[in-house]
Each structure stands twice: as structure tokens, then as C-alpha cells.
Amino acid sequence: MYIAITPQKLGQGYSNSVSDYVAYLNKENEGLEQENQESFFNQSEDQISSEKVISEIDSNTAKLKKREPKFYSIVISPSQRELKKIANNPVALKAYTRELMKCYADSFYRDKPITVDQIKYYAKIEHERTYRGFEKEVVENAPYRKRIAKLENDIRKVMRGELVGNIKKLKAEIKQLQNEAPHQINAKMIVAGMKKEGNQSHIHIIVSRKDMTNTFSLSPGSKYKASEVEMHGKKVQRGFHRDEFYEKSEKIFDRLFKYERNFVETYTAKKSLVKNPMLFRMLLGNLPTSEKALALKLLSKTGMRVPSIPTNKVQLALKVFHRLRRGIQKAMEAGSIGI
């Protein structure tokens, strides 16, 4: 499970309205019959129009400054293993989202508990994902793409008479490079923007910065960690339990769908691998044999060679875990749903 919380993008090129983001989320519906399109939903409604989402989010901004985010985006990306468990079922994904948003509300640190009924949000399921420039497959194919681009440019120069060369031979070289690229889908080299294979369902959630009554702010941003501040001579609780939210989100999925989560699938494990690789390797090495075997299998899906880990506490090469850590960190940043 990968979950990302990001504030509204502000600055040149970005609108103060949520309309651009809603339009982006509607692209997958283009060309589909009405009955096959995915609509927005919230805690109580299933068929919500884009117009209503834009109107409700844009008008719920009382007393927010121009440079403050008006909404937050939450992206929930279940792994292929998790999607397989629920048979990639949109109904199950909606049920999970609604339970998750109860946890989201409960994660705010306030003098009085926040409930999901106070959260103004709209969610939408998407079924496709595309490769981005920093993902492993694109990066490892980049040298081939660079050489192909040069050959294509040479062909144009030959056609204009600026270079002497054999166009047929140059095209054959391009074809060979395309075939030699290490990562391909249906005999086509993977490049940025290409659609990923397999189950790629994920959920986008637009959450208003203000509560349902448009009177107070609810900010889950990283700089709003749970803390106490003094306002008007009185201590006030504020902030958001982010780690707690991530950890509980996994437990909710496991409880709802009776999912048996492996150690390396947990937010705690991913965080320890990035922050404390020594602790990660110790915990991994202490797993029961069957769980350890599955953990290594899941880790291998990052594309890295993972050495077998003996059942005793033999020290493993730190450089291996530094490599694993970098891979997991990139997967977390990319929103990869492969682990």
C-alpha cells in the first residue's frame, strides 16, 4: 500500500481552483460510455458530478490566504498483491476509502475529536497508471532512447542533405536498439507516458482544507505535526498524526479483507529501511523462514538482486541494504504499486 498526501500546487501555471485537477482525473473517462465511467464519490454518495466537486471545494475556502493550499490530494495505491486479494473490485475500493477517511478524520490532533462527517472530500477510482521519467524501467531504457533519438536526428539530416549516410542502415540500427532495450511491453520499449500492465487501480481523494462548515482549517501537511501551541493565552492542540494514519490504513485493509500482510509490505518496514537500514536487516533476518522467503520475493520485484538471508544472525553487506533502501525510497516516491 502506498499513500501520498500532497497540498494543492500553487504558483505560476497553477489555478487557485480545483478545476484543473478534476479535469485531470476525468481524462480516463474520455471515450467511454456513461455506464463505464467512474464518478466521484464521498462518504454517503456514489454518483457526484465534476461540477459539484469543483463548486463545493472552491467555495469552501473562508479566511484562507491566497498562498495557502485550498485542498489536499490523497493518493491511495494498493499493491498488485492487495488488488489481487480483492479481485480488483471497485466496490471494495470504495468501501476501503470510506473506512480510511474515518481514520483520516481521527488522525487530527485537536481538543475535540474530528469525525468523518466534518471532512469535505470527493474521491475517484482510476484504473490506469503510466510510467514516469524517474521510474526504474524508464531510467534503464534511457541510454537506448538517447541513441535512438540521435539516429533519428541523423536520418533527418541525411534527408536534408546535411549528412552522408544510409537511411536503411540507420533505421535497422534503431530497430535493433528498440529490441535490445531491457524493459518492454508487447515488444515496445518502455518510455515515460506509456501505460503500465496489470491491475493498476488506485484512488484519488480531493480533501478540502476547511471543515464541512467552512469555519476551521484541517491541515494534514508534514509541517502540521501533532503539537500544542499557545493562542490567546491558552494552549491549543493542532496537527496531524501522519505515521499513525499510514499504519492504521494498512490495518483497516487487512481487517476488511482478511489480508495477511508481510513484514516488507508495512509502512513501518519501508520507513525503517530508509531511516535505519541496520534495524531493517535485523528485523528481516529474524522473520520465520516462510515469511522471510515471501519478503525476499516481494523485495525482488523492485528489480534488485537480493541475496538469500540465513536464519541465523549473520551480518549482511551494508552496501546491499543501501541499494535496497534507495530502491524502496524511489518506489515510495514514485507511488509504485508493485510492492
Order of alpha helices (4+ residues) and beta strands (2+ residues): beta-alpha-alpha-beta-alpha-alpha-beta-alpha-alpha-beta-beta-beta-beta-beta-alpha-alpha-alpha-alpha-alpha
